[in-house]
Amino acid sequence: MQEYSVEALNDISGAYINKSLKTRIDYLTSFQTKFETLKTLIRIASERKWISIKKFASISALTTSIGRQSTAWKNSLISAIKRESEGHG
């Protein structure tokens, strides 16, 4: 989980610092893939009682928010690419 978390943070950094919209989208897609895996691992940790139900509920609320934010960011970049391509058409 730690390795996936660090890799996901690297993906967020890559999405933030790159100028290319396509590259930024690629980084966000990679982040979302790792993030979904992390969410599954967290759910398994809860099911096996490695973390409490209360802690899982707290983490679940955070992951829902992070997921929504990353999706909104990715969608805004996709819209920007569409606007760019329409402007050059």
Secondary structure, 3 states (H helix, E strand, C coil): CHHHHHHHHHHHHHHHHCCCHHHHHHHHHHHHHHHHHHHHHHHHHHHCCCCCHHHHHHHHHHHHHHHHHHHHHHHHHHHHHHHHHHHCC
